[in-house]
Amino acid sequence: MGRKTYSLSAAAVVATAGLTVSNADGAVAFAQAGLADIVVSQPDPSEEPVDLSEEAFEIVPMDAVAEPEIDFVSRAVVQELPGDNGFDPGEAENLSELVNSLEPDELTDQLECLAGAVYFEARGEPLSGQLAVANVVINRSEDARWPASYCGVVYQRAQFSFVKNGRMPRVNTNSGAWHRAKAIAQVAHEGLWESEAGDAVYFHANYVRPKWSRRKERLAQIDTHIFYR
């Protein structure tokens, strides 16, 4: 006769978890019930004998035990990062909407230099004009004729009039102009919006006409600034 495998019901297992087996026959009964891993110990004389016969337990065949139902997540669950408002910069309909959606806080030294150039050179200009100034700094940093960093470009001698004795004036960091300058620096650095000035590396105000401008290709005029390459 083939051996039949059984499992005790949950109630029976709980009832027997703390019991000891008082004789060898009882141990055999546990082994036949599929519980051979239960420790068999010497009986305590103070305890009454326990009936360990099969009739004392509810025996349930293994194939009659229902499988537990498990619910799985049907799609990935992704928690938003702190501060993430779910706005995709690519969804912005205009530069103003994009700038307003950004919350730039801590900037690297290089981005602070870039934002400083925007703040002092173009804070009174429309956002498109501020972006064009930022792109001039970036374009120069990528051109072998100028230093290879934003700070190097900004602090290069006799290039930006707001730099005095190699220093940038104090910035009003609580102003809306500084907040916009930081956002524009981020937009330009990450290439989130295309500038009308394209690959310009020069610009000047429209109320002056420097001699060098005659030898350069004019690309655009945005408010009071004219851009060249």
C-alpha positions as a LaTeX table, in Angstrom:
\begin{tabular}{lrrr}
\hline
Residue & $x$ (\AA) & $y$ (\AA) & $z$ (\AA) \\
\hline
Met1 & 0.00 & 0.00 & 0.00 \\
Gly2 & 1.37 & 3.37 & $-0.93$ \\
Arg3 & 1.99 & 5.88 & 1.84 \\
Lys4 & $-0.59$ & 8.67 & 2.00 \\
Thr5 & 0.61 & 12.18 & 2.90 \\
Tyr6 & $-1.45$ & 14.19 & 5.38 \\
Ser7 & $-1.28$ & 17.63 & 6.98 \\
Leu8 & $-2.84$ & 18.72 & 10.22 \\
Ser9 & $-5.38$ & 21.51 & 10.13 \\
Ala10 & $-4.20$ & 24.86 & 11.48 \\
Ala11 & $-6.21$ & 24.36 & 14.68 \\
Ala12 & $-4.64$ & 20.97 & 15.32 \\
Val13 & $-1.10$ & 22.31 & 14.76 \\
Val14 & $-1.70$ & 25.14 & 17.24 \\
Ala15 & $-3.14$ & 22.68 & 19.74 \\
Thr16 & $-0.12$ & 20.38 & 19.54 \\
Ala17 & 2.72 & 22.90 & 19.13 \\
Gly18 & 3.53 & 22.91 & 22.84 \\
Leu19 & 2.97 & 19.22 & 23.60 \\
Thr20 & 5.54 & 16.47 & 24.21 \\
Val21 & 5.36 & 12.95 & 22.88 \\
Ser22 & 5.08 & 10.39 & 25.66 \\
Asn23 & 5.94 & 7.22 & 23.80 \\
Ala24 & 7.52 & 5.88 & 20.66 \\
Asp25 & 4.15 & 4.99 & 19.13 \\
Gly26 & 3.15 & 8.60 & 19.41 \\
Ala27 & 6.33 & 9.67 & 17.61 \\
Val28 & 5.54 & 7.26 & 14.80 \\
Ala29 & 2.03 & 8.70 & 14.56 \\
Phe30 & 3.46 & 12.21 & 14.14 \\
Ala31 & 5.90 & 11.04 & 11.52 \\
Gln32 & 3.08 & 9.33 & 9.57 \\
Ala33 & 1.07 & 12.55 & 9.76 \\
Gly34 & 3.86 & 14.47 & 8.02 \\
Leu35 & 5.15 & 16.16 & 11.20 \\
Ala36 & 8.45 & 14.34 & 11.63 \\
Asp37 & 10.20 & 17.68 & 12.13 \\
Ile38 & 8.46 & 18.22 & 15.50 \\
Val39 & 10.89 & 17.67 & 18.36 \\
Val40 & 10.20 & 14.59 & 20.49 \\
Ser41 & 11.10 & 15.10 & 24.15 \\
Gln42 & 10.87 & 13.13 & 27.35 \\
Pro43 & 7.41 & 13.32 & 29.03 \\
Asp44 & 6.90 & 15.45 & 32.11 \\
Pro45 & 5.65 & 13.14 & 34.93 \\
Ser46 & 3.48 & 15.93 & 36.27 \\
Glu47 & 1.44 & 16.10 & 33.05 \\
Glu48 & $-1.41$ & 13.80 & 32.15 \\
Pro49 & $-0.85$ & 11.49 & 29.16 \\
Val50 & $-1.92$ & 13.02 & 25.88 \\
Asp51 & $-3.92$ & 11.05 & 23.32 \\
Leu52 & $-1.84$ & 11.25 & 20.14 \\
Ser53 & $-3.78$ & 8.74 & 18.08 \\
Glu54 & $-4.99$ & 9.74 & 14.64 \\
Glu55 & $-8.56$ & 9.89 & 15.96 \\
Ala56 & $-7.56$ & 12.79 & 18.22 \\
Phe57 & $-6.77$ & 15.05 & 15.29 \\
Glu58 & $-8.45$ & 16.23 & 12.14 \\
Ile59 & $-6.44$ & 14.68 & 9.31 \\
Val60 & $-6.69$ & 16.50 & 5.98 \\
Pro61 & $-5.13$ & 15.11 & 2.78 \\
Met62 & $-2.55$ & 17.48 & 1.21 \\
Asp63 & $-4.40$ & 17.61 & $-2.10$ \\
Ala64 & $-7.49$ & 18.92 & $-0.27$ \\
Val65 & $-5.70$ & 21.96 & 1.20 \\
Ala66 & $-6.70$ & 25.09 & $-0.73$ \\
Glu67 & $-3.88$ & 27.23 & $-2.08$ \\
Pro68 & $-3.90$ & 30.76 & $-0.57$ \\
Glu69 & $-4.99$ & 33.52 & $-2.92$ \\
Ile70 & $-2.23$ & 36.05 & $-3.61$ \\
Asp71 & $-2.87$ & 39.46 & $-5.13$ \\
Phe72 & $-0.09$ & 40.85 & $-7.27$ \\
Val73 & 0.32 & 44.50 & $-8.30$ \\
Ser74 & $-0.67$ & 44.65 & $-11.94$ \\
Arg75 & 1.44 & 47.73 & $-12.75$ \\
Ala76 & 4.56 & 49.42 & $-11.46$ \\
Val77 & 4.07 & 51.82 & $-8.59$ \\
Val78 & 6.51 & 54.72 & $-8.63$ \\
Gln79 & 6.60 & 57.21 & $-5.80$ \\
Glu80 & 7.28 & 60.79 & $-6.78$ \\
Leu81 & 10.52 & 62.32 & $-5.58$ \\
Pro82 & 10.23 & 65.05 & $-2.95$ \\
Gly83 & 9.52 & 68.36 & $-4.65$ \\
Asp84 & 8.53 & 66.73 & $-7.93$ \\
Asn85 & 5.34 & 68.43 & $-9.08$ \\
Gly86 & 4.94 & 66.06 & $-12.02$ \\
Phe87 & 5.56 & 68.83 & $-14.57$ \\
Asp88 & 7.48 & 67.80 & $-17.67$ \\
Pro89 & 9.57 & 70.72 & $-19.03$ \\
Gly90 & 8.82 & 69.45 & $-22.51$ \\
Glu91 & 5.15 & 70.24 & $-21.93$ \\
Ala92 & 5.72 & 73.98 & $-21.43$ \\
Glu93 & 3.92 & 76.07 & $-24.03$ \\
Asn94 & 6.23 & 79.07 & $-23.62$ \\
Leu95 & 9.43 & 80.09 & $-21.89$ \\
Ser96 & 7.59 & 81.90 & $-19.11$ \\
Glu97 & 5.65 & 78.76 & $-18.19$ \\
Leu98 & 8.86 & 76.75 & $-18.17$ \\
Val99 & 10.68 & 79.25 & $-15.94$ \\
Asn100 & 7.77 & 79.41 & $-13.52$ \\
Ser101 & 7.70 & 75.62 & $-13.24$ \\
Leu102 & 11.30 & 75.41 & $-12.04$ \\
Glu103 & 12.41 & 75.71 & $-8.44$ \\
Pro104 & 16.21 & 76.08 & $-8.59$ \\
Asp105 & 17.67 & 76.27 & $-5.09$ \\
Glu106 & 21.28 & 75.30 & $-4.57$ \\
Leu107 & 23.44 & 76.03 & $-7.62$ \\
Thr108 & 26.93 & 74.84 & $-8.39$ \\
Asp109 & 29.63 & 77.51 & $-8.60$ \\
Gln110 & 29.50 & 77.35 & $-12.40$ \\
Leu111 & 25.74 & 77.82 & $-12.54$ \\
Glu112 & 25.99 & 80.71 & $-10.08$ \\
Cys113 & 28.42 & 82.41 & $-12.46$ \\
Leu114 & 26.01 & 81.81 & $-15.33$ \\
Ala115 & 23.04 & 83.10 & $-13.34$ \\
Gly116 & 25.09 & 86.11 & $-12.25$ \\
Ala117 & 25.77 & 87.06 & $-15.86$ \\
Val118 & 22.06 & 86.84 & $-16.62$ \\
Tyr119 & 21.16 & 88.84 & $-13.51$ \\
Phe120 & 23.57 & 91.73 & $-14.11$ \\
Glu121 & 23.52 & 91.84 & $-17.90$ \\
Ala122 & 19.86 & 91.15 & $-18.67$ \\
Arg123 & 17.58 & 91.20 & $-15.60$ \\
Gly124 & 15.56 & 94.02 & $-17.19$ \\
Glu125 & 15.20 & 92.12 & $-20.48$ \\
Pro126 & 12.40 & 89.72 & $-21.41$ \\
Leu127 & 13.04 & 86.07 & $-20.59$ \\
Ser128 & 14.05 & 85.36 & $-24.19$ \\
Gly129 & 16.71 & 88.07 & $-23.91$ \\
Gln130 & 17.97 & 86.64 & $-20.62$ \\
Leu131 & 18.18 & 83.19 & $-22.17$ \\
Ala132 & 20.16 & 84.58 & $-25.11$ \\
Val133 & 22.72 & 86.14 & $-22.74$ \\
Ala134 & 23.06 & 82.83 & $-20.89$ \\
Asn135 & 23.62 & 81.05 & $-24.20$ \\
Val136 & 26.38 & 83.49 & $-25.14$ \\
Val137 & 28.26 & 82.48 & $-21.98$ \\
Ile138 & 27.68 & 78.78 & $-22.68$ \\
Asn139 & 28.65 & 79.11 & $-26.36$ \\
Arg140 & 31.89 & 80.84 & $-25.40$ \\
Ser141 & 32.75 & 78.13 & $-22.87$ \\
Glu142 & 32.47 & 75.59 & $-25.70$ \\
Asp143 & 34.64 & 77.64 & $-28.08$ \\
Ala144 & 38.44 & 77.30 & $-27.93$ \\
Arg145 & 38.84 & 81.08 & $-28.15$ \\
Trp146 & 37.47 & 81.51 & $-24.62$ \\
Pro147 & 37.94 & 79.81 & $-21.23$ \\
Ala148 & 36.37 & 76.37 & $-20.95$ \\
Ser149 & 34.05 & 77.12 & $-18.01$ \\
Tyr150 & 31.17 & 79.47 & $-17.25$ \\
Cys151 & 33.10 & 81.22 & $-14.48$ \\
Gly152 & 36.16 & 81.50 & $-16.69$ \\
Val153 & 34.09 & 83.22 & $-19.39$ \\
Val154 & 32.30 & 85.55 & $-16.97$ \\
Tyr155 & 35.45 & 86.63 & $-15.13$ \\
Gln156 & 37.63 & 86.95 & $-18.21$ \\
Arg157 & 39.24 & 90.35 & $-18.15$ \\
Ala158 & 37.46 & 93.21 & $-19.96$ \\
Gln159 & 34.57 & 91.08 & $-21.19$ \\
Phe160 & 31.64 & 91.88 & $-18.89$ \\
Ser161 & 31.35 & 95.40 & $-17.55$ \\
Phe162 & 29.60 & 94.36 & $-14.33$ \\
Val163 & 32.72 & 92.49 & $-13.16$ \\
Lys164 & 34.90 & 94.88 & $-11.16$ \\
Asn165 & 38.41 & 93.94 & $-10.04$ \\
Gly166 & 37.68 & 90.29 & $-10.75$ \\
Arg167 & 34.58 & 90.27 & $-8.57$ \\
Met168 & 30.85 & 90.10 & $-9.10$ \\
Pro169 & 28.72 & 92.67 & $-7.23$ \\
Arg170 & 26.44 & 91.54 & $-4.44$ \\
Val171 & 23.25 & 89.84 & $-5.62$ \\
Asn172 & 19.88 & 90.43 & $-3.99$ \\
Thr173 & 19.15 & 86.75 & $-3.54$ \\
Asn174 & 15.62 & 87.40 & $-2.26$ \\
Ser175 & 14.51 & 89.15 & $-5.43$ \\
Gly176 & 12.33 & 87.76 & $-8.18$ \\
Ala177 & 15.00 & 88.81 & $-10.66$ \\
Trp178 & 17.52 & 86.44 & $-9.04$ \\
His179 & 15.01 & 83.60 & $-8.96$ \\
Arg180 & 14.36 & 84.08 & $-12.69$ \\
Ala181 & 18.09 & 84.33 & $-13.43$ \\
Lys182 & 18.70 & 81.02 & $-11.67$ \\
Ala183 & 15.86 & 79.38 & $-13.59$ \\
Ile184 & 17.15 & 80.77 & $-16.90$ \\
Ala185 & 20.63 & 79.47 & $-16.07$ \\
Gln186 & 19.16 & 76.00 & $-15.51$ \\
Val187 & 17.12 & 76.18 & $-18.72$ \\
Ala188 & 20.16 & 77.22 & $-20.76$ \\
His189 & 22.55 & 74.75 & $-19.13$ \\
Glu190 & 20.20 & 71.81 & $-19.66$ \\
Gly191 & 19.11 & 72.92 & $-23.13$ \\
Leu192 & 15.43 & 72.97 & $-22.15$ \\
Trp193 & 14.50 & 75.81 & $-24.51$ \\
Glu194 & 15.96 & 76.99 & $-27.82$ \\
Ser195 & 17.22 & 80.57 & $-27.91$ \\
Glu196 & 16.48 & 82.97 & $-30.74$ \\
Ala197 & 20.13 & 84.00 & $-30.67$ \\
Gly198 & 21.28 & 80.50 & $-31.60$ \\
Asp199 & 25.05 & 80.10 & $-31.41$ \\
Ala200 & 25.83 & 83.77 & $-30.72$ \\
Val201 & 29.08 & 84.55 & $-28.89$ \\
Tyr202 & 28.82 & 88.35 & $-28.85$ \\
Phe203 & 26.16 & 90.89 & $-27.90$ \\
His204 & 25.82 & 94.57 & $-27.10$ \\
Ala205 & 23.12 & 97.07 & $-26.24$ \\
Asn206 & 21.39 & 98.77 & $-29.16$ \\
Tyr207 & 22.33 & 102.24 & $-27.92$ \\
Val208 & 26.03 & 101.62 & $-28.63$ \\
Arg209 & 27.79 & 100.50 & $-31.79$ \\
Pro210 & 31.19 & 98.95 & $-31.07$ \\
Lys211 & 33.64 & 98.69 & $-33.95$ \\
Trp212 & 33.89 & 94.91 & $-33.67$ \\
Ser213 & 30.19 & 94.54 & $-34.52$ \\
Arg214 & 30.87 & 95.54 & $-38.14$ \\
Arg215 & 32.99 & 92.42 & $-38.62$ \\
Lys216 & 30.49 & 89.99 & $-37.06$ \\
Glu217 & 27.40 & 88.26 & $-38.36$ \\
Arg218 & 24.25 & 89.63 & $-36.80$ \\
Leu219 & 21.89 & 86.89 & $-35.64$ \\
Ala220 & 19.08 & 88.54 & $-33.70$ \\
Gln221 & 17.92 & 91.51 & $-31.74$ \\
Ile222 & 15.93 & 90.81 & $-28.58$ \\
Asp223 & 14.63 & 93.94 & $-26.95$ \\
Thr224 & 17.69 & 96.15 & $-26.30$ \\
His225 & 20.39 & 93.54 & $-27.06$ \\
Ile226 & 21.83 & 92.62 & $-30.45$ \\
Phe227 & 23.52 & 89.24 & $-30.83$ \\
Tyr228 & 26.33 & 88.17 & $-33.19$ \\
Arg229 & 28.65 & 85.35 & $-34.04$ \\
\hline
\end{tabular}
